[in-house]
Protein backbone atom coordinates (compact mmCIF):
# COMPACT_ATOMS: atom_id res chain seq x y z
CA UNK A 1 0.00 0.00 0.00
CA UNK A 2 1.17 3.51 -0.82
CA UNK A 3 0.64 6.84 0.95
CA UNK A 4 0.01 10.34 -0.41
CA UNK A 5 3.19 12.35 0.23
CA UNK A 6 2.52 15.51 -1.80
CA UNK A 7 -0.47 17.36 -3.27
CA UNK A 8 -0.10 20.12 -5.88
CA UNK A 9 -2.67 22.24 -7.70
CA UNK A 10 -2.42 25.15 -10.11
CA UNK A 11 -5.28 27.57 -10.85
CA UNK A 12 -4.34 27.87 -14.52
CA UNK A 13 -2.18 26.57 -17.32
CA UNK A 14 1.53 27.42 -16.95
CA UNK A 15 0.89 28.99 -13.52
CA UNK A 16 3.07 27.75 -10.65
CA UNK A 17 1.93 24.65 -8.81
CA UNK A 18 0.93 25.25 -5.19
CA UNK A 19 1.64 22.67 -2.49
CA UNK A 20 -1.38 21.99 -0.26
CA UNK A 21 -1.99 19.66 2.68
CA UNK A 22 -5.40 18.55 1.46
CA UNK A 23 -7.78 19.13 -1.43
CA UNK A 24 -11.43 18.43 -2.17
CA UNK A 25 -12.02 15.95 -5.02
CA UNK A 26 -15.42 16.28 -6.69
CA UNK A 27 -16.92 13.37 -8.61
CA UNK A 28 -17.13 14.15 -12.31
CA UNK A 29 -15.24 17.43 -11.84
CA UNK A 30 -11.75 16.97 -10.36
CA UNK A 31 -9.75 18.80 -7.70
CA UNK A 32 -11.24 22.08 -6.47
CA UNK A 33 -8.86 24.93 -7.32
CA UNK A 34 -6.94 23.05 -10.01
CA UNK A 35 -6.72 24.02 -13.67
CA UNK A 36 -8.40 20.75 -14.76
CA UNK A 37 -11.38 21.11 -12.40
CA UNK A 38 -14.40 20.67 -14.66
CA UNK A 39 -12.50 18.93 -17.47
CA UNK A 40 -14.28 16.00 -19.09
CA UNK A 41 -11.85 13.18 -18.21
CA UNK A 42 -8.51 14.50 -16.93
CA UNK A 43 -9.47 15.33 -13.35
CA UNK A 44 -6.40 14.22 -11.40
CA UNK A 45 -2.84 13.18 -12.20
CA UNK A 46 -1.05 10.68 -9.98
CA UNK A 47 2.66 9.78 -9.82
CA UNK A 48 5.09 7.83 -7.63
CA UNK A 49 8.06 9.32 -5.76
CA UNK A 50 9.82 5.98 -6.21
CA UNK A 51 9.54 6.37 -9.99
CA UNK A 52 10.71 10.00 -9.74
CA UNK A 53 13.83 8.75 -7.94
CA UNK A 54 14.52 6.38 -10.85
CA UNK A 55 14.02 9.25 -13.30
CA UNK A 56 16.42 11.40 -11.26
CA UNK A 57 19.02 8.67 -11.39
CA UNK A 58 18.63 8.41 -15.18
CA UNK A 59 18.73 12.21 -15.53
CA UNK A 60 21.62 12.76 -13.15
CA UNK A 61 19.84 15.40 -11.08
CA UNK A 62 16.78 15.60 -8.79
CA UNK A 63 13.27 15.46 -10.23
CA UNK A 64 11.05 17.22 -7.69
CA UNK A 65 7.40 16.11 -7.60
CA UNK A 66 6.21 19.70 -8.09
CA UNK A 67 8.35 19.99 -11.23
CA UNK A 68 6.34 17.35 -13.08
CA UNK A 69 3.09 19.31 -12.64
CA UNK A 70 1.26 16.21 -11.36
CA UNK A 71 -1.39 16.61 -8.65
CA UNK A 72 -0.84 13.69 -6.31
CA UNK A 73 2.38 11.90 -5.41
CA UNK A 74 2.54 8.58 -3.59
CA UNK A 75 5.62 7.33 -1.77
CA UNK A 76 6.12 3.87 -3.31
CA UNK A 77 5.00 1.63 -6.12
CA UNK A 78 4.35 1.94 -9.81
CA UNK A 79 1.15 3.88 -10.40
CA UNK A 80 -1.23 1.88 -12.60
CA UNK A 81 -1.72 3.21 -16.13
CA UNK A 82 -4.20 0.68 -17.55
CA UNK A 83 -7.50 2.40 -18.35
CA UNK A 84 -10.30 1.33 -16.02
CA UNK A 85 -8.04 0.54 -13.05
CA UNK A 86 -9.61 1.78 -9.81
CA UNK A 87 -7.62 3.66 -7.17
CA UNK A 88 -8.95 4.30 -3.66
CA UNK A 89 -7.72 7.25 -1.52
CA UNK A 90 -9.89 7.29 1.61
CA UNK A 91 -13.44 8.10 0.43
CA UNK A 92 -12.17 9.20 -3.00
CA UNK A 93 -12.38 6.74 -5.86
CA UNK A 94 -10.38 7.37 -9.04
CA UNK A 95 -10.47 5.57 -12.36
CA UNK A 96 -7.39 5.56 -14.58
CA UNK A 97 -8.18 7.12 -17.96
CA UNK A 98 -4.73 6.98 -19.57
CA UNK A 99 -1.01 7.17 -19.00
CA UNK A 100 0.25 10.67 -18.15
CA UNK A 101 2.85 11.09 -20.87
CA UNK A 102 5.65 13.54 -20.10
CA UNK A 103 5.72 16.61 -22.33
CA UNK A 104 8.52 18.64 -23.90
CA UNK A 105 7.97 21.46 -21.42
CA UNK A 106 9.67 19.29 -18.79
CA UNK A 107 12.97 19.79 -20.62
CA UNK A 108 12.46 23.55 -20.24
CA UNK A 109 11.45 23.36 -16.58
CA UNK A 110 13.63 20.52 -15.26
CA UNK A 111 16.44 20.59 -17.80
CA UNK A 112 17.40 18.74 -20.99
CA UNK A 113 16.61 15.05 -20.88
CA UNK A 114 13.81 15.29 -18.29
CA UNK A 115 11.11 14.23 -20.74
CA UNK A 116 13.08 11.12 -21.72
CA UNK A 117 13.92 10.27 -18.09
CA UNK A 118 10.24 10.42 -17.15
CA UNK A 119 9.02 8.25 -20.05
CA UNK A 120 7.09 5.29 -18.55
CA UNK A 121 7.52 6.89 -15.09
CA UNK A 122 5.14 9.86 -15.29
CA UNK A 123 2.08 8.23 -13.71
CA UNK A 124 -1.51 8.37 -14.87
CA UNK A 125 -4.45 10.66 -15.57
CA UNK A 126 -7.61 9.75 -13.70
CA UNK A 127 -11.22 10.80 -13.37
CA UNK A 128 -12.92 11.19 -9.98
CA UNK A 129 -15.76 8.72 -9.47
CA UNK A 130 -16.46 9.37 -5.76
CA UNK A 131 -15.96 12.67 -3.93
CA UNK A 132 -14.08 13.44 -0.73
CA UNK A 133 -10.95 15.05 0.71
CA UNK A 134 -7.47 13.85 -0.21
CA UNK A 135 -4.92 14.63 2.51
CA UNK A 136 -1.17 14.13 2.75
CA UNK A 137 -0.70 10.87 4.65
CA UNK A 138 -3.82 9.18 3.24
CA UNK A 139 -3.36 5.51 2.29
CA UNK A 140 -3.73 4.66 -1.41
CA UNK A 141 -4.69 1.26 -2.81
CA UNK A 142 -5.03 -0.10 -6.32
CA UNK A 143 -4.86 -3.28 -8.30
CA UNK A 144 -6.81 -5.35 -5.80
CA UNK A 145 -9.67 -7.16 -7.55
CA UNK A 146 -11.52 -7.04 -4.23
CA UNK A 147 -11.05 -3.25 -3.91
CA UNK A 148 -13.83 -1.98 -1.68
CA UNK A 149 -15.84 0.44 -3.80
CA UNK A 150 -17.74 1.83 -0.81
CA UNK A 151 -16.23 4.85 1.03
C-alpha positions in Angstrom: 0.0 0.0 0.0 1.2 3.5 -0.8 0.6 6.8 0.9 0.0 10.3 -0.4 3.2 12.4 0.2 2.5 15.5 -1.8 -0.5 17.4 -3.3 -0.1 20.1 -5.9 -2.7 22.2 -7.7 -2.4 25.2 -10.1 -5.3 27.6 -10.8 -4.3 27.9 -14.5 -2.2 26.6 -17.3 1.5 27.4 -16.9 0.9 29.0 -13.5 3.1 27.8 -10.6 1.9 24.6 -8.8 0.9 25.2 -5.2 1.6 22.7 -2.5 -1.4 22.0 -0.3 -2.0 19.7 2.7 -5.4 18.5 1.5 -7.8 19.1 -1.4 -11.4 18.4 -2.2 -12.0 16.0 -5.0 -15.4 16.3 -6.7 -16.9 13.4 -8.6 -17.1 14.1 -12.3 -15.2 17.4 -11.8 -11.7 17.0 -10.4 -9.7 18.8 -7.7 -11.2 22.1 -6.5 -8.9 24.9 -7.3 -6.9 23.0 -10.0 -6.7 24.0 -13.7 -8.4 20.7 -14.8 -11.4 21.1 -12.4 -14.4 20.7 -14.7 -12.5 18.9 -17.5 -14.3 16.0 -19.1 -11.8 13.2 -18.2 -8.5 14.5 -16.9 -9.5 15.3 -13.3 -6.4 14.2 -11.4 -2.8 13.2 -12.2 -1.0 10.7 -10.0 2.7 9.8 -9.8 5.1 7.8 -7.6 8.1 9.3 -5.8 9.8 6.0 -6.2 9.5 6.4 -10.0 10.7 10.0 -9.7 13.8 8.7 -7.9 14.5 6.4 -10.8 14.0 9.2 -13.3 16.4 11.4 -11.3 19.0 8.7 -11.4 18.6 8.4 -15.2 18.7 12.2 -15.5 21.6 12.8 -13.1 19.8 15.4 -11.1 16.8 15.6 -8.8 13.3 15.5 -10.2 11.0 17.2 -7.7 7.4 16.1 -7.6 6.2 19.7 -8.1 8.3 20.0 -11.2 6.3 17.4 -13.1 3.1 19.3 -12.6 1.3 16.2 -11.4 -1.4 16.6 -8.7 -0.8 13.7 -6.3 2.4 11.9 -5.4 2.5 8.6 -3.6 5.6 7.3 -1.8 6.1 3.9 -3.3 5.0 1.6 -6.1 4.3 1.9 -9.8 1.1 3.9 -10.4 -1.2 1.9 -12.6 -1.7 3.2 -16.1 -4.2 0.7 -17.5 -7.5 2.4 -18.3 -10.3 1.3 -16.0 -8.0 0.5 -13.0 -9.6 1.8 -9.8 -7.6 3.7 -7.2 -8.9 4.3 -3.7 -7.7 7.2 -1.5 -9.9 7.3 1.6 -13.4 8.1 0.4 -12.2 9.2 -3.0 -12.4 6.7 -5.9 -10.4 7.4 -9.0 -10.5 5.6 -12.4 -7.4 5.6 -14.6 -8.2 7.1 -18.0 -4.7 7.0 -19.6 -1.0 7.2 -19.0 0.3 10.7 -18.1 2.8 11.1 -20.9 5.6 13.5 -20.1 5.7 16.6 -22.3 8.5 18.6 -23.9 8.0 21.5 -21.4 9.7 19.3 -18.8 13.0 19.8 -20.6 12.5 23.6 -20.2 11.5 23.4 -16.6 13.6 20.5 -15.3 16.4 20.6 -17.8 17.4 18.7 -21.0 16.6 15.0 -20.9 13.8 15.3 -18.3 11.1 14.2 -20.7 13.1 11.1 -21.7 13.9 10.3 -18.1 10.2 10.4 -17.2 9.0 8.3 -20.0 7.1 5.3 -18.6 7.5 6.9 -15.1 5.1 9.9 -15.3 2.1 8.2 -13.7 -1.5 8.4 -14.9 -4.4 10.7 -15.6 -7.6 9.8 -13.7 -11.2 10.8 -13.4 -12.9 11.2 -10.0 -15.8 8.7 -9.5 -16.5 9.4 -5.8 -16.0 12.7 -3.9 -14.1 13.4 -0.7 -11.0 15.1 0.7 -7.5 13.8 -0.2 -4.9 14.6 2.5 -1.2 14.1 2.7 -0.7 10.9 4.7 -3.8 9.2 3.2 -3.4 5.5 2.3 -3.7 4.7 -1.4 -4.7 1.3 -2.8 -5.0 -0.1 -6.3 -4.9 -3.3 -8.3 -6.8 -5.4 -5.8 -9.7 -7.2 -7.6 -11.5 -7.0 -4.2 -11.1 -3.3 -3.9 -13.8 -2.0 -1.7 -15.8 0.4 -3.8 -17.7 1.8 -0.8 -16.2 4.8 1.0 
